[in-house]
């Protein structure tokens, strides 16, 4: 199993602050995905990054895939209470289908 | 709705009983996955179905766990002689399949929360 370590595990910030969540591994992944999960629901895909060094932006969210395709980061600018949730990174090995998930970062944004 | 549905949403059972969890994937998705999410843990891959191919059962934690996918659509995850450590949220996902057997974007259902007393 290719392990993904996420940090921090918990994050509580005030509305308007910026934050960065990290996802690290010693293994190389063919692609890496970020999901957001709310209580009582399944994870919802936010983005997939495929190319080493790739940067993708989704409104206030910026995702980066490391050059070596072993790590990724998620940066949120001017966080809002609606950003509250569990953020999960997941990596796909070259063999394809099954995803290896990190344990997640639980984010709380208070007004 | 066009999403992945799972039933029941919650299941409370006594230790030693058998349980069945159901997943209805998105119509047309040939790949179906089961994951388990325990408190404080990430999602743990359990089993993968792809079309008519033999399923990949490599993630099943013990022989008490089994799964079927009938007619290439609905799937049932069965846990026999449940133990307290089986308590978790069981998530199902489905996707299209890409070339080379790789899966496309996985769409998750809301999960079944299983509590074993």
Interface residues (C-beta under 8 A of the other chain):
Chain A: X4 X40 X41 X42 X43 X44 X45 X48 X88 X90 X92 X96 X97 X98 X99 X100 X101 X102 X103 X104
Chain B: X4 X31 X33 X35 X40 X41 X42 X43 X44 X45 X48 X50 X56 X59 X91 X93 X98 X100 X101 X102 X103 X105 X106 X107 X108 X109 X110 X111
